[in-house]
Structures are given as C-alpha cells and as structure tokens.
Amino acid sequence: MGKNKKKELEKLKLHQLTPQEQLKYEIAEELGLLDQVLQKGWKSLSAKETGRIGGLMTKRKKELSKL
C-alpha cells in the first residue's frame, strides 16, 4: 500500500468506520479500486464494480456467520 493511500485510510479511520464500511474499503482495495474511490468517490465506480463489491461483502458475511 502506498504512502498516500495509507494517509487517506488514516483519515477515514478518524471517522470511526463501521465494520461493514471497513469491509467495503478492504474489498475495494483487493479489487484495485481503492485509489479511484479515494480520489473520485464511490459514485465513480460502475454498476459492475459496485455489484462485485456488494457480492463479495455478502459472501464474506455469510462465511463469518458460519464461524
């Protein structure tokens, strides 16, 4: 993770993200979309990209609930 990206995430942490929001940012980073989100916001993502994030969030929540 780049230095600037870490600084942006630290700013976000100051606002006390919910676990769901943290998961959303984590998945966006894994998909290589975090830079775009931090620069242009969530609205800059396509429907396909946001659907992918939502699908992965649902999948992970189901996995966590099984534990």
ZISUL-V470792 format. One record per residue. N is the residue number from 1. SS is DSSP state (2 for helix, 1 for strand, 0 for the rest). Layout:
# ZISUL-V470792
n->{N & N}
ss->{SS & SS}
This chain:
# ZISUL-V470792
n->{1 & 2 & 3 & 4 & 5 & 6 & 7 & 8 & 9 & 10 & 11 & 12 & 13 & 14 & 15 & 16 & 17 & 18 & 19 & 20 & 21 & 22 & 23 & 24 & 25 & 26 & 27 & 28 & 29 & 30 & 31 & 32 & 33 & 34 & 35 & 36 & 37 & 38 & 39 & 40 & 41 & 42 & 43 & 44 & 45 & 46 & 47 & 48 & 49 & 50 & 51 & 52 & 53 & 54 & 55 & 56 & 57 & 58 & 59 & 60 & 61 & 62 & 63 & 64 & 65 & 66 & 67}
ss->{0 & 0 & 2 & 2 & 2 & 2 & 2 & 2 & 2 & 2 & 2 & 2 & 2 & 2 & 0 & 0 & 0 & 0 & 2 & 2 & 2 & 2 & 2 & 2 & 2 & 2 & 2 & 2 & 2 & 2 & 0 & 0 & 0 & 2 & 2 & 2 & 2 & 2 & 2 & 2 & 0 & 2 & 2 & 2 & 0 & 0 & 2 & 2 & 2 & 2 & 2 & 2 & 2 & 2 & 2 & 2 & 2 & 2 & 2 & 2 & 2 & 2 & 2 & 2 & 2 & 2 & 0}
